[in-house]
Amino acid sequence: MDTVLEQPRALPAKGYYHRLLTGCGVLAALMFALMGGLVCTDIFLRNLTSLSMPWTVEVCEYLLMTATLVAAPWLLYQEGHIRIDILLRALSPEWRSWADRLISALGLLICVLLTWFAVDVALDKAQQGSLVFKVLVFPEWWLNLPMIFGFGLMTLEFARRLLPLRSVEEEVE
């Protein structure tokens, strides 16, 4: 059995927070499915008819960014993120717990900074009245909303991980 997976974990979330993050995972999956459907439909229309959807590539770019930033907090919550545990395997359970808390503290700090910068840039772009001019035209600050949402929720999740820990045995009971 993998001893790294048996380290203490944050208390499982319940209620609205759990539903919010589960909803993030579902929404991200729907966005990825929509991207696949749009690309297939556009290819079908271009090859078999004289129609096309010129906005497909642009919408898929925005969907890709948004789906990634909506899925990230859910992945962190599910512990489905990439974890390089070669070093952690060499540590004792107590040190492993401290290393996990240090990593969560660093993740919290990074996500707070990224959220802050995304809010700052969004406010600056809104104040300037900047627009994105491609096939679609819209306020540029809209592009920062997924970043604010995703990094904000990851900030909450990293903070939640720093709360008192429970061991795997306590979770089973």
ZIPE-V880853 format. One record per backbone hydrogen bond with DSSP energy under -1.0 kcal/mol. CO is the residue of the C=O (numbers start at 0). NH is the residue of the N-H. E is the energy in kcal/mol with one decimal. If there is no record, write none. Layout:
BEGIN
co,nh,e
CO,NH,E
CO,NH,E
END
This chain:
BEGIN
co,nh,e
3,6,-1.2
8,165,-2.8
14,18,-2.2
15,19,-2.9
16,20,-2.4
17,21,-2.4
18,22,-2.6
19,23,-1.8
20,24,-1.8
21,25,-2.2
22,26,-3.0
23,27,-2.6
24,28,-2.1
25,29,-2.4
26,30,-2.2
27,31,-2.4
28,32,-2.3
29,33,-2.5
30,34,-2.3
31,35,-2.1
32,36,-2.5
33,37,-2.8
34,38,-2.5
35,39,-2.4
36,40,-2.5
37,41,-2.6
38,42,-2.5
39,43,-2.7
40,44,-2.9
41,45,-2.5
42,46,-2.2
43,47,-2.3
44,48,-1.6
52,55,-2.0
54,58,-2.6
55,59,-2.6
56,60,-2.0
57,61,-1.9
58,62,-2.7
59,63,-2.5
60,64,-1.9
61,65,-2.6
62,66,-3.3
63,67,-2.0
64,68,-2.2
65,69,-2.0
66,70,-2.3
67,71,-1.8
70,74,-2.8
71,75,-2.4
72,76,-2.4
73,77,-2.4
74,79,-3.0
84,88,-2.2
87,90,-1.0
91,95,-2.9
92,96,-2.0
93,97,-1.9
94,98,-2.8
95,99,-2.4
96,100,-2.0
97,101,-2.3
98,102,-2.6
99,103,-2.2
100,104,-2.3
101,105,-2.5
102,106,-2.6
103,107,-2.5
104,108,-2.4
105,109,-2.6
106,110,-2.6
107,111,-2.5
108,112,-2.2
109,113,-2.6
110,114,-2.5
111,115,-2.6
112,116,-2.7
113,117,-2.3
114,118,-2.4
115,119,-2.6
116,120,-2.8
117,121,-2.3
118,122,-2.7
119,123,-2.2
120,124,-2.9
121,125,-2.4
122,126,-2.4
123,127,-2.1
124,128,-1.2
124,129,-1.7
129,139,-2.4
131,137,-1.1
135,133,-1.7
137,131,-3.2
138,141,-1.3
139,142,-1.6
140,143,-1.5
141,144,-1.0
143,147,-2.5
144,148,-2.6
145,149,-3.0
146,150,-2.5
147,151,-1.7
148,152,-2.4
149,153,-2.2
150,154,-2.0
151,155,-1.8
152,156,-2.4
153,157,-2.7
154,158,-2.3
155,159,-2.5
156,160,-1.9
159,162,-1.3
165,8,-2.9
166,170,-1.5
167,171,-1.8
168,172,-1.5
END
